[in-house]
Amino acid sequence: MKISSEGFTLNSLNQRGRAAGGWIRGKIQKIRRNSHHDVGVNTLPSTDGRLSPEDEEAPEVSPMFEQLLDEQHFSEASLLLNHTEDLLFGDTSEDQPLHHHEEELARLTAQRGALEKLLVQTLNQSLSLNLEEISNEVSVPTTALTSAVKAIHQAEEQDLKWTTCRTPNNWKKLHDSTLCSLVEGRMDNPLVGPAGPTDQSSIQMDIQNMGRQLKEDLLQVVHVVKNCYPPESNICQVYASLYHQNLSARLRKISDFVLDDKDCTFLLRWVNEFYPGILKKPELVGEIDVEALGTLLPQDLLEPLEAQYLNKQESELSAYVSQVLQVERRKWVEGTEPTMDDGRYFSPLAYDIIQFINGMVMAAQTVTGSLDRAQNITHGLTDLMQSFRAFQDDVMKQNKSPAQVKANLSCVEQFRDFFDSRRHLFPEDVQKACLEVLMDMKRSAQTFLLNPVHKVLKPLSQKLWTSGWLKKDVFLKLLDDLENELQGFQDLHPSCQQEVMGQLHQEVTQEYVRRLLRGEKKLKDREQQLKAFSTMMNHADSLFDLFCKWGSKEDWLKEILINIAEVLKLQDVPALQMQIALLGSAHPDLRENHVSSLLKLKLNISKPDRRIIKMTLMDLQRETSPANEFFSKL
């Protein structure tokens, strides 16, 4: 670990040394006055760095040096030692070789060792201040640490100055190794927080305690320690890196064990949720480069943990959905009617399953740190939707429980909305397959529920066209019977009722047009055609009003009957061409055989004219699929 000493250059240290020189000289004078030992202490050099005439001998500095240490003025003590060293090394020559100063060198080495010991002690106390006191704005004594940091940087400059005369002290390296040992020791004996859940394992407690220690210490660094270092030292990042590396090494060892599912989940949450959450605390944001730290665990260690976790989650999800389906099937087998809510058949099946799926996928995203990987737990849903369809098929085969089909239909509607609106929770193939199953379930359920209505309407529909569809009373009877049948759909969930009514609205309209195009009743002249137009307009209004009353939103079906009625009314070929073009543009599934059948109802239109009119349809471009298919289903 390298801590930048930028800003603590030789020039800046000389300036600090000269500024401190006056303070030190004052200390010397005070010691001279107060000392019981008659020790000659020379003053520091003049501010230009050269010896004054009275400074001809290396000074005896022990009493003053010891007082500086006692008062924790480490940077001033370091300057004093550096000055003594400068005098010794600067005074060496052939007449006075360095070994002639062995006594002074030994004393200097001992004093530097004493200072070094106190520096290490001070660094080891960096993280011991009380954060509670800091939060209460109590004065925090940081002078000693600040002075120690300055002394270390001064020693680095001194090492460079006399690199050829002695072995470097390497206090910068000592500083880094001390911080590393400090972090190691605090993580070895982390803070013990309040008791967690009773089923918490020793692994979980260890990780949790280490995380608590890491968080508290990083806050301490930001609140206090940072102020004792120059900004260019980037001390917050230094500590963050040390804790990150330490915690990473410990978690690697833990991941080597065969972890049970709970410990595996807890470890993944620490890596992907709790630890990033600590680094995102407002106090730490801006102080720590999170990207530079990297991940706590490498991908080769994360992958097997994630696989274990995701397999467990997928199994739990499948088991839960299967259980809910089995409960619903068992109630049906036992003859229990579905629940009614505000007069509508309802089943909690879809709601319960949807909430469970949503919760599990979102939790898996948090634990693994990836939505793509979290989606994998839903792979079994395709088979589970197939089981739901099999349950509905069994209900319809026995044909004795429309109420259950109605309740299931509301579930199908909820599932469809869920898979469509929350598609990010599923792999694309799963979402697509489940929606296909649900669409098939909706169609089969609607067919099951509407078949009884068609059985009632079929005789009336046949009578309408065989006895003359221009007679008002026959159509009114059809409307009355139709409304009676619609009463049986009041207990459907509103959204389901709307879709079922829309489907029936379309099927009744298609049956109406299908029988019209069969041509059982020909219109020989303009008068009959005008009467047919008026009758169809009335029928279009009546059907529209009835189905809208019961919830249908298929307004476009009325327009089809109106456009066909217009074809029956018009007499001129150009006008008929325009109307057919209009109908074909609105419904691209309109084909030549449909137009041919419609025009054959008008006996006063010649075969050549019919051919000309049909050519209009053939010239239309059909590049897009119809929004609402109608004629293709006739």
PyMOL commands that set and color helices and strands:
alter all, ss='L'
color gray80, all
select helices_A, chain A and resi 10-34+62-70+74-90+98-124+131-135+143-161+171-188+202-223+225-228+231-233+235-255+261-279+290-293+299-333+349-368+371-378+381-398+402-421+423-425+428-466+472-489+494-517+526-549+556-569+573-586+592-600+607-618+631-633
alter helices_A, ss='H'
color red, helices_A
select strands_A, chain A and resi 339-341+344-346
alter strands_A, ss='S'
color yellow, strands_A
deselect
rebuild
show_as cartoon
